[in-house]
Amino acid sequence: MQLNLKTDLSGQVAIVTGASQGLGKAVAVALGMNGATVACMARNADKLADTVAAIEAAGGKGVAVACDVTDREATAAAIKGVADQHGRLDILVNNAGITRDKLMRGMSDDEWDSVIATNLTSCFVCCRTAAGIMRKKKYGRIINMASISGLIGNPGQANYSASKAGMIGMTRTMSKELVSRGVTVNAIAPGFIASDMTDAIPAGILDEVKKAIPAKRIGNPEDVAAAVLFLASADAGYISGQTIVIDGGMTG
């Protein structure tokens, strides 16, 4: 990974959910490259091992925490366990998320419930648990990975758009509750970013997508990781309750 932005996170402890692949993996590696000890949380232990190996190859320190974020008790226990093991928790990046796309009239209850549980409820549980730890230290950085779908909507994504819009609203409220205790809470709303999801888009459709983006390209995971790095830094202490859109100008 090549990142021009650098910050000193030496001695800090970070948790990244959904860290086994895609954006979560890129964010975890970026935090590790900049000195943080990164607890990588996801369900797939084998993929988590790959993320930890990538962090270590970049000169950082990572640990794998196999956990299903839809299990509220297990998730809270895992976060507390990381803080207890390392004596602190400074950064939380809520990146875990799934899609179950279907037009509203054909969307099942399970397709709705699973997306809300994974994308939104897990974020609440993680924030609530981490905030309890961070408030005592009077320092913390919480970064929630939303989406432009939560801002503009998207056909076939009533569940996903609702989860991401909810995350943005929750971010603003939590900021008001926590910023006076030194804990900032912000959201990032990526647009089309190179991933397994965009790789599956047929070439012709992807070309049309690029035409709709003023930057005329799909974003890179590093574009998002750099924003996370800044929000996680000490320099971002006066930024809270904000949603940073990273979409090449698509919603501008």
C-alpha positions, 0 to 999 in steps of 0.5 A, a space after each residue: 500500500 502506498 500512502 502519502 499521508 502519514 501520522 504518528 499513532 505510536 502506542 495507540 490501539 485500534 479496532 477495525 471491524 470487517 477487517 478481513 477484506 476490502 476497505 476494512 483491510 486497507 484501513 487496518 494496514 494503514 493504521 498499522 503502518 502508522 504505528 497503531 496496534 490494530 485488532 482486526 475483527 471479522 468472522 473469517 479467521 483465515 482472511 483475518 490472518 491474511 490482514 494481520 500478515 499484511 500489517 506485519 509485512 508493512 512493519 506494523 502490529 496486528 492481532 486477529 479477533 474472530 467475532 460475528 458483529 451481529 452477536 451483541 454480547 460477543 462483540 462487546 466482550 471482544 472490544 472490552 477484551 482488546 482494551 483489557 489486553 492492551 491497556 487502552 483503546 484509542 481508535 474504533 473504525 466501524 467498517 463491517 457491512 453487507 448488502 442484500 440488494 433487491 427492489 423493495 417490493 421483493 425484499 424479504 424480512 430476513 434481507 432487511 433484518 440482516 443488513 440492519 443488524 450487520 451494518 447499523 446495530 453492530 455499529 451502535 453496539 461497538 460505539 456504545 462499548 468503545 465509548 465507555 472505555 474512551 470516555 474514562 481516558 478522555 480521548 478517542 476517535 470513532 470513525 463509522 464507514 457509511 456510504 453515499 447510498 445513505 445520502 442519495 439512496 439507490 434503487 434496490 438498496 432500501 435496506 443498505 441505504 437505510 442502514 447507512 443513513 442511520 449510521 450518519 444520524 447516529 454519528 451526529 448524535 454520538 458526537 454531541 454526547 461524546 466530544 466534550 469528553 475528548 472523543 470525536 465521532 465522524 463518518 466517511 461516505 465512500 462512493 464507488 471504490 475498487 473492491 470485489 463488488 466493483 470487480 463484479 460489475 460488467 465492464 460496459 456498466 462500469 464504464 457508464 459509472 465512471 462517466 457519471 463520476 466527475 473524477 472519471 475513475 473509480 476510487 482506490 481503497 487508499 483514498 478512503 484509508 487516508 481519510 481514516 488516518 486523518 480523522 484518527 490523528 491528534 490533528 483532527 481533534 476539533 472535527 466531530 459529527 461530520 460526514 466526509 464524502 469520498 466519491 470523486 465529486 459524484 454527489 457534489 
